[in-house]
Amino acid sequence: MEFGSIIEFFENKSILITGATGYLAKIFVEKILRVQPNVKKFYLLLRASDAKSARERLQEEIIGKELFKKLKEKYGEKLNSIVSEKMSPIPGDISYEHLGIEDSKLRDELWKQVDFVVNFAATTNFDERYDVALGTNTLGALNVLNFAKKCHKIQMLIHVSTAYVCGEDKGIILEKPFSMGEAKKGTDKIVIEVEKKMLEEKLDQLISQNASEKSIATSLKDFGLQRARTYGWPNTYVFTKAMGEMCLLHLKGNLPLVIIRPTMITSTYKEPFSGWIEGVRTVDSVIAGYGKGKIPNFVASPQSLIDVIPSDMVVNCIILAMVSRGRNHSSEIIYQIGSSTRNPMKFSNIHDYSYRYFSANPWINKDGTQVLISKGFLFSSMATFHMYTTLRYLLPLKALQVANIVVLKKYEEMYRGLDRKMKIVMRLVELYKPYVLFEGIFDDTNSEKLRKLATETCPNDEANMFKFDPTEINWDDYMLSVHIPGLVKYVM
């Protein structure tokens, strides 16, 4: 079985991309445009009030990024005309029917022209409001599916999910689809229409109580967390992403579907250049907090693996999965892309890398002073961490609180500072606890088959252009020379 030319596969193809200003979506667009300038069209769905705002977002949040510097170097002034010809920004929102595309002529054009739909759109906040998360990650995925079904020459729908839809499963986690309504705990089935109705009732109740916007947001975050934990997921994000997968798998009909489940996505490994990153991504909250002196200690089991994968490798996997399915080389639906099976790294290594990097390259505060970090501790359980927190924050807070009531008002700022630090630390620990104490390893059998087929049967130059083999990564070199410097440069 010959994989054939990857580059030729995308010639004269039109691709609808949702969540187009997102991190992975931009890398995907840049890669395709760089290797196949004869792609016909990218239709880029952007949250925008009108066409003018969509064009502005395209220029500022996509083309204007340093990610596109190689294309700018290659094409110079011609890039503007290429963008005008190849990229069509579409104002819309997957939370709505027809993806929020109000122009009926534009909808008809898309239904006639689109060959592939790639759904990158998602809200990735662990404690997102339930209405936002359900509307985007679950019902939004269903809206994308319904739109794709109306495309006359659609070849497939590619949906970017997350490997952590597994919840807090342990052991080997297979590339396995969900059954509709399948819960992680309890005997009750998840009924998405019931979830939607309960959410509407909750919102109506809050409005009838004249709750403030802030109160509504807090209540809906708590409600989402409660619903997620009822069914065995640790947070609203992975719960709503799991329900999104259920909708797609149950209702896809004859439409070819590919689901990509990346683990924790990090900066680019090699393409278009090393170290590019945008936004604080999962484990980077901990690394950045440590470098800035806000998180002096880590919580992680010494043996806990942390599964990270560079973003350009994820995009290469998406591209090869599209080609393989498009040429009927594979009928696989789910591809997990990560490193824990073939090139595992321990969470304790993140602690070590962070210490080594920021010891040699201290963070400089706004006032120009260096943040000097200590080695800190690695707590192997939540019990030991809570004991430490009590000694470091709660006891001094109580003492200051009593003192302030009596006479020592000059300590008020110190009290507030301790209070802020404690809240930051506790919030991060609670959010990331399921991941730093994670006991699963992600099977990537389907992804490995894809790698082998491409490596063995693609033209050699093309196989090298679309690598996503985690065994090639030297973690010491990548973390210390690529990822953390990229995090400092582009995010911190």
C-alpha positions as CSV (number, residue, x, y, z in Angstrom):
1,M,0.0,0.0,0.0
2,E,1.6,3.3,-1.1
3,F,0.9,6.4,0.9
4,G,1.6,8.6,-2.1
5,S,2.4,12.3,-2.2
6,I,1.2,14.2,0.8
7,I,1.7,17.5,-0.9
8,E,-0.2,16.6,-4.0
9,F,-3.2,15.5,-1.9
10,F,-3.9,19.1,-0.9
11,E,-3.6,20.6,-4.4
12,N,-6.7,22.5,-5.4
13,K,-8.5,21.6,-2.2
14,S,-10.8,23.9,-0.1
15,I,-10.6,23.6,3.6
16,L,-13.0,25.1,6.2
17,I,-11.3,25.7,9.5
18,T,-13.1,26.6,12.7
19,G,-11.3,28.2,15.6
20,A,-9.0,29.7,13.0
21,T,-7.2,32.1,15.4
22,G,-6.3,29.3,17.8
23,Y,-2.8,28.0,18.3
24,L,-2.9,24.7,16.4
25,A,-5.1,26.1,13.6
26,K,-2.6,28.8,12.7
27,I,0.2,26.2,12.6
28,F,-1.9,24.0,10.4
29,V,-2.7,26.8,7.9
30,E,0.9,28.0,7.8
31,K,2.2,24.4,7.1
32,I,-0.2,23.7,4.3
33,L,0.3,27.0,2.7
34,R,4.1,26.7,2.9
35,V,4.3,23.2,1.5
36,Q,1.4,23.4,-1.0
37,P,0.9,26.9,-2.3
38,N,-1.6,25.5,-4.8
39,V,-4.2,24.8,-2.1
40,K,-7.3,26.3,-3.5
41,K,-8.8,28.1,-0.5
42,F,-8.9,28.3,3.3
43,Y,-12.2,29.4,4.7
44,L,-11.3,30.6,8.2
45,L,-14.2,30.8,10.6
46,L,-13.6,33.7,13.1
47,R,-15.6,35.1,15.9
48,A,-16.3,38.6,14.5
49,S,-19.3,40.9,14.3
50,D,-18.9,41.4,10.5
51,A,-16.7,40.8,7.5
52,K,-14.5,43.9,8.2
53,S,-13.8,42.7,11.8
54,A,-13.1,39.2,10.5
55,R,-10.5,40.6,8.0
56,E,-8.9,42.6,10.8
57,R,-8.6,39.5,13.0
58,L,-7.1,37.6,10.0
59,Q,-4.4,40.2,9.7
60,E,-3.7,40.9,13.4
61,E,-4.1,37.4,14.9
62,I,-3.1,35.1,12.1
63,I,-0.9,36.6,9.3
64,G,0.6,39.2,11.7
65,K,2.1,36.6,14.0
66,E,5.8,35.7,13.9
67,L,4.8,32.2,13.0
68,F,4.3,33.4,9.4
69,K,7.8,34.9,9.1
70,K,9.1,32.1,6.8
71,L,6.3,32.7,4.4
72,K,7.0,36.5,4.5
73,E,10.6,35.8,3.8
74,K,9.7,33.5,0.9
75,Y,7.1,35.7,-0.8
76,G,7.8,39.2,0.4
77,E,5.3,41.7,-0.9
78,K,3.5,38.9,-2.8
79,L,2.2,37.4,0.4
80,N,-0.6,40.0,0.7
81,S,-2.0,38.9,-2.7
82,I,-1.6,35.2,-1.8
83,V,-3.5,35.8,1.4
84,S,-6.3,37.7,-0.4
85,E,-6.6,34.8,-2.9
86,K,-6.2,31.8,-0.6
87,M,-7.7,33.0,2.7
88,S,-11.3,33.9,3.1
89,P,-12.1,35.1,6.7
90,I,-15.7,34.2,7.6
91,P,-17.5,35.8,10.6
92,G,-19.2,33.1,12.6
93,D,-19.4,31.1,15.8
94,I,-19.8,27.3,16.1
95,S,-22.1,27.8,19.0
96,Y,-24.9,28.7,16.6
97,E,-26.8,26.9,13.8
98,H,-25.1,27.1,10.4
99,L,-21.9,28.1,12.4
100,G,-23.4,31.6,12.9
101,I,-22.9,32.4,9.2
102,E,-25.8,34.7,8.4
103,D,-25.1,35.4,4.7
104,S,-27.0,32.7,2.8
105,K,-25.0,33.2,-0.4
106,L,-21.8,32.6,1.6
107,R,-23.2,29.5,3.2
108,D,-24.2,28.2,-0.3
109,E,-20.6,28.9,-1.5
110,L,-19.1,26.9,1.3
111,W,-21.5,24.0,0.8
112,K,-20.5,23.9,-2.8
113,Q,-16.7,24.4,-2.4
114,V,-15.5,22.8,0.8
115,D,-13.6,19.5,0.6
116,F,-12.6,19.2,4.3
117,V,-13.8,20.6,7.5
118,V,-11.2,20.8,10.3
119,N,-12.7,21.7,13.7
120,F,-10.1,23.4,16.0
121,A,-12.7,25.5,17.8
122,A,-12.9,24.9,21.5
123,T,-12.8,26.5,24.9
124,T,-9.9,25.0,26.8
125,N,-10.4,26.6,30.3
126,F,-10.5,23.8,32.9
127,D,-13.1,25.8,34.9
128,E,-15.1,27.4,32.1
129,R,-18.7,28.5,32.6
130,Y,-20.9,25.5,31.8
131,D,-23.0,27.4,29.2
132,V,-19.8,28.4,27.3
133,A,-18.1,25.0,27.5
134,L,-21.3,23.0,26.6
135,G,-22.2,25.5,23.8
136,T,-18.7,25.3,22.2
137,N,-17.2,21.9,23.0
138,T,-20.3,19.8,22.8
139,L,-23.2,21.5,20.9
140,G,-20.7,23.4,18.8
141,A,-19.1,20.1,17.6
142,L,-22.6,19.0,16.6
143,N,-23.2,22.2,14.7
144,V,-19.9,21.7,12.8
145,L,-21.0,18.1,12.0
146,N,-24.4,19.3,10.7
147,F,-22.7,21.9,8.6
148,A,-20.2,19.5,7.1
149,K,-23.0,17.1,6.1
150,K,-24.4,19.8,3.9
151,C,-21.1,20.2,1.9
152,H,-21.7,18.6,-1.5
153,K,-18.2,17.3,-2.0
154,I,-17.1,16.8,1.6
155,Q,-14.3,14.2,2.0
156,M,-14.1,14.2,5.8
157,L,-14.6,16.0,9.0
158,I,-11.5,16.3,11.2
159,H,-12.2,17.0,14.9
160,V,-9.4,18.1,17.3
161,S,-10.2,16.7,20.7
162,T,-7.9,16.0,23.7
163,A,-6.4,12.7,25.0
164,Y,-7.7,13.7,28.5
165,V,-11.3,12.9,27.6
166,C,-10.2,9.8,29.4
167,G,-10.8,11.6,32.7
168,E,-8.7,10.1,35.4
169,D,-8.4,6.6,33.9
170,K,-5.3,4.6,34.9
171,G,-3.0,2.3,33.0
172,I,-3.0,1.9,29.2
173,I,-5.5,4.3,27.7
174,L,-6.6,3.0,24.3
175,E,-7.6,4.9,21.2
176,K,-11.2,3.9,21.8
177,P,-14.4,5.7,20.9
178,F,-17.1,6.6,23.4
179,S,-20.5,5.1,23.4
180,M,-23.3,7.6,23.5
181,G,-24.1,8.6,27.1
182,E,-21.1,6.6,28.5
183,A,-20.1,7.9,32.0
184,K,-16.9,7.4,33.9
185,K,-18.7,6.6,37.1
186,G,-22.1,5.7,38.4
187,T,-24.9,3.9,36.5
188,D,-26.7,6.9,35.0
189,K,-26.3,7.6,31.3
190,I,-25.4,11.1,30.2
191,V,-28.2,12.6,28.3
192,I,-27.1,15.8,26.5
193,E,-30.6,17.2,26.1
194,V,-31.0,16.8,29.9
195,E,-27.7,18.6,30.5
196,K,-28.9,21.4,28.2
197,K,-32.2,21.7,30.0
198,M,-30.7,21.7,33.5
199,L,-28.3,24.5,32.4
200,E,-31.2,26.6,31.1
201,E,-33.0,26.1,34.3
202,K,-30.0,27.1,36.3
203,L,-29.5,30.2,34.3
204,D,-33.1,31.2,34.6
205,Q,-32.9,30.7,38.3
206,L,-29.9,33.0,38.6
207,I,-31.5,35.7,36.4
208,S,-34.7,35.5,38.5
209,Q,-32.6,36.1,41.6
210,N,-31.2,39.3,40.0
211,A,-27.7,37.8,40.3
212,S,-24.8,39.9,39.1
213,E,-22.8,39.0,36.0
214,K,-19.9,38.0,38.3
215,S,-22.1,35.9,40.5
216,I,-23.7,34.2,37.4
217,A,-20.2,33.4,36.0
218,T,-19.0,31.9,39.3
219,S,-22.2,29.9,39.7
220,L,-22.0,28.5,36.2
221,K,-18.4,27.5,36.6
222,D,-19.2,25.7,39.8
223,F,-22.2,24.1,38.1
224,G,-20.1,22.8,35.3
225,L,-17.6,21.3,37.7
226,Q,-20.3,19.6,39.6
227,R,-21.9,18.1,36.5
228,A,-18.4,16.9,35.3
229,R,-17.6,15.2,38.6
230,T,-21.1,13.7,38.8
231,Y,-20.1,11.6,35.8
232,G,-16.5,11.0,36.7
233,W,-14.6,13.7,34.8
234,P,-12.3,16.1,36.7
235,N,-13.3,19.4,35.0
236,T,-15.8,21.0,32.7
237,Y,-13.3,21.1,29.8
238,V,-12.7,17.4,29.4
239,F,-16.3,16.5,30.2
240,T,-17.7,18.7,27.5
241,K,-15.1,17.6,25.0
242,A,-16.0,13.9,25.8
243,M,-19.7,14.7,25.1
244,G,-18.7,16.4,21.9
245,E,-17.0,13.2,20.7
246,M,-20.1,11.2,21.7
247,C,-22.2,13.5,19.5
248,L,-19.9,13.1,16.5
249,L,-19.5,9.4,16.7
250,H,-23.2,8.7,17.3
251,L,-24.5,11.1,14.6
252,K,-21.8,11.1,11.8
253,G,-23.8,8.8,9.6
254,N,-21.8,8.1,6.4
255,L,-19.6,11.1,6.8
256,P,-15.9,10.1,7.2
257,L,-14.7,11.3,10.6
258,V,-11.3,11.5,12.1
259,I,-10.8,12.5,15.8
260,I,-7.3,13.7,16.9
261,R,-6.5,13.4,20.6
262,P,-3.3,15.3,21.4
263,T,-1.9,15.2,25.0
264,M,-0.4,18.4,26.5
265,I,0.6,20.5,23.5
266,T,3.9,22.5,23.8
267,S,5.9,24.8,21.5
268,T,7.0,23.9,18.0
269,Y,9.8,21.4,17.8
270,K,11.2,22.4,14.4
271,E,8.6,24.0,12.1
272,P,8.3,26.6,10.9
273,F,11.0,27.2,13.5
274,S,11.7,25.9,17.0
275,G,10.1,27.3,20.1
276,W,7.1,29.3,18.8
277,I,4.2,29.2,21.3
278,E,1.1,31.2,22.0
279,G,-0.7,31.4,25.3
280,V,0.0,29.5,28.5
281,R,-0.6,25.9,27.7
282,T,-1.3,23.4,30.6
283,V,2.0,22.6,32.2
284,D,3.4,26.0,31.2
285,S,1.3,27.6,33.9
286,V,3.4,25.8,36.4
287,I,6.7,26.5,34.6
288,A,5.9,30.2,34.3
289,G,4.6,30.5,37.9
290,Y,7.8,28.9,39.1
291,G,10.1,31.2,37.0
292,K,8.3,34.3,38.4
293,G,8.6,33.0,42.0
294,K,4.9,32.5,42.5
295,I,5.0,28.7,42.7
296,P,8.1,27.7,44.7
297,N,7.1,24.0,45.0
298,F,5.5,21.3,42.8
299,V,3.0,18.6,43.5
300,A,3.6,15.4,41.7
301,S,4.1,11.7,42.3
302,P,7.8,11.0,41.6
303,Q,6.8,8.3,39.1
304,S,4.0,10.3,37.5
305,L,4.5,10.7,33.7
306,I,3.8,14.0,32.0
307,D,2.7,13.5,28.4
308,V,3.7,16.4,26.3
309,I,4.0,16.7,22.5
310,P,5.2,19.6,20.3
311,S,2.5,21.4,18.4
312,D,4.1,21.0,14.9
313,M,4.1,17.2,15.5
314,V,0.4,17.3,16.3
315,V,-0.2,19.2,13.0
316,N,1.8,16.7,11.1
317,C,-0.3,13.9,12.6
318,I,-3.5,15.7,11.5
319,I,-2.2,16.1,8.0
320,L,-1.2,12.5,7.6
321,A,-4.4,11.2,9.1
322,M,-6.3,13.3,6.5
323,V,-4.3,11.9,3.6
324,S,-4.5,8.3,4.9
325,R,-8.3,8.5,5.4
326,G,-8.8,10.4,2.1
327,R,-7.0,7.7,0.1
328,N,-8.8,4.9,2.0
329,H,-5.6,3.6,3.5
330,S,-7.3,3.5,6.9
331,S,-10.7,3.4,8.4
332,E,-9.4,4.4,11.8
333,I,-11.3,7.2,13.5
334,I,-9.2,8.1,16.6
335,Y,-5.5,9.0,16.7
336,Q,-3.9,9.7,20.0
337,I,-0.7,11.7,19.7
338,G,1.6,12.0,22.7
339,S,4.9,10.7,24.1
340,S,4.1,8.6,27.2
341,T,4.2,5.3,25.4
342,R,7.4,5.7,23.3
343,N,9.4,8.5,25.0
344,P,8.1,9.0,28.5
345,M,9.1,12.0,30.7
346,K,8.4,12.3,34.5
347,F,6.7,15.3,36.0
348,S,9.7,15.5,38.3
349,N,11.8,16.3,35.2
350,I,9.7,19.5,34.7
351,H,10.6,20.6,38.2
352,D,14.3,20.0,37.4
353,Y,14.2,21.7,34.0
354,S,12.5,24.7,35.4
355,Y,15.0,25.1,38.2
356,R,18.0,24.6,35.8
357,Y,16.7,27.1,33.3
358,F,15.6,29.9,35.7
359,S,18.7,29.5,37.8
360,A,20.8,30.3,34.8
361,N,18.3,32.8,33.3
362,P,16.4,34.5,36.1
363,W,13.1,36.2,35.3
364,I,13.3,40.0,35.4
365,N,10.4,41.7,37.1
366,K,8.8,44.9,35.9
367,D,10.9,46.9,38.3
368,G,14.1,45.5,36.8
369,T,14.9,43.1,39.7
370,Q,15.8,39.5,39.2
371,V,13.6,36.8,40.6
372,L,15.9,34.4,42.4
373,I,14.3,31.0,42.7
374,S,15.1,28.1,45.0
375,K,15.2,24.4,44.3
376,G,11.9,24.0,46.2
377,F,10.1,20.8,47.0
378,L,8.3,18.1,45.1
379,F,5.3,17.0,47.1
380,S,4.3,13.4,46.3
381,S,0.7,13.7,47.6
382,M,-2.0,16.3,48.2
383,A,-1.9,15.5,51.9
384,T,1.8,16.6,52.3
385,F,1.1,19.7,50.1
386,H,-1.9,20.8,52.2
387,M,0.3,20.4,55.4
388,Y,3.0,22.6,53.8
389,T,0.3,25.2,52.7
390,T,-1.0,25.3,56.2
391,L,2.4,26.1,57.6
392,R,3.5,28.5,54.9
393,Y,0.3,30.5,54.4
394,L,-2.7,29.7,56.6
395,L,-1.0,30.0,60.0
396,P,0.8,33.3,59.2
397,L,-2.5,34.6,57.7
398,K,-4.4,33.7,60.9
399,A,-1.7,35.4,63.1
400,L,-1.7,38.5,60.9
401,Q,-5.5,38.6,60.9
402,V,-5.7,38.6,64.7
403,A,-2.9,41.1,65.0
404,N,-4.5,43.4,62.5
405,I,-7.8,43.4,64.4
406,V,-5.9,44.5,67.5
407,V,-3.3,47.1,66.6
408,L,-0.9,46.1,63.8
409,K,-2.5,47.7,60.7
410,K,0.9,48.2,59.1
411,Y,0.8,44.4,58.4
412,E,-2.3,44.7,56.3
413,E,-0.4,44.7,52.9
414,M,1.6,41.7,54.1
415,Y,-1.7,40.0,54.9
416,R,-3.1,40.7,51.5
417,G,0.1,39.5,49.8
418,L,0.0,36.2,51.6
419,D,-3.6,35.8,50.8
420,R,-3.1,36.4,47.1
421,K,-0.2,34.0,47.0
422,M,-2.1,31.3,48.7
423,K,-5.1,31.7,46.4
424,I,-2.8,31.5,43.3
425,V,-1.0,28.4,44.5
426,M,-4.2,26.6,45.7
427,R,-6.1,27.4,42.5
428,L,-3.3,26.1,40.2
429,V,-2.9,23.0,42.3
430,E,-6.6,22.1,42.3
431,L,-6.8,22.7,38.6
432,Y,-3.8,20.6,37.7
433,K,-4.0,17.9,40.4
434,P,-5.6,15.4,38.0
435,Y,-2.7,15.8,35.6
436,V,0.3,16.1,37.9
437,L,-0.9,12.9,39.7
438,F,-2.0,11.2,36.5
439,E,-1.4,7.5,36.3
440,G,-2.3,6.8,32.7
441,I,-0.2,6.0,29.6
442,F,-1.7,6.9,26.2
443,D,-1.6,4.1,23.6
444,D,-0.8,5.4,20.2
445,T,-1.1,2.3,18.0
446,N,-3.1,4.0,15.3
447,S,-0.7,6.9,15.2
448,E,2.3,4.6,15.0
449,K,0.8,2.7,12.1
450,L,0.3,6.0,10.4
451,R,3.9,7.0,11.0
452,K,5.2,3.7,9.7
453,L,3.1,3.7,6.5
454,A,4.2,7.3,5.7
455,T,7.8,6.7,6.5
456,E,8.0,3.4,4.4
457,T,6.0,4.5,1.4
458,C,6.1,8.3,1.0
459,P,8.7,9.9,-1.2
460,N,11.7,10.4,1.2
461,D,11.7,14.2,1.2
462,E,8.0,14.3,2.0
463,A,8.2,11.8,4.8
464,N,10.9,14.0,6.5
465,M,8.6,17.0,6.2
466,F,5.8,15.5,8.2
467,K,7.5,13.7,11.0
468,F,5.7,13.3,14.4
469,D,7.8,10.6,16.1
470,P,8.2,11.4,19.8
471,T,11.2,9.1,20.1
472,E,13.2,11.7,18.2
473,I,12.9,14.2,21.0
474,N,15.8,14.7,23.4
475,W,13.8,16.1,26.3
476,D,16.8,17.8,28.0
477,D,17.7,19.7,24.8
478,Y,14.1,20.5,23.9
479,M,13.0,21.8,27.3
480,L,16.1,23.8,28.1
481,S,17.0,25.1,24.6
482,V,13.6,25.3,22.9
483,H,10.5,25.1,24.9
484,I,11.2,27.2,28.1
485,P,13.1,29.9,26.1
486,G,10.1,30.0,23.7
487,L,7.7,30.3,26.7
488,V,9.8,33.2,28.1
489,K,10.0,35.0,24.7
490,Y,6.5,34.6,23.4
491,V,4.3,34.3,26.5
492,M,5.9,35.3,29.8
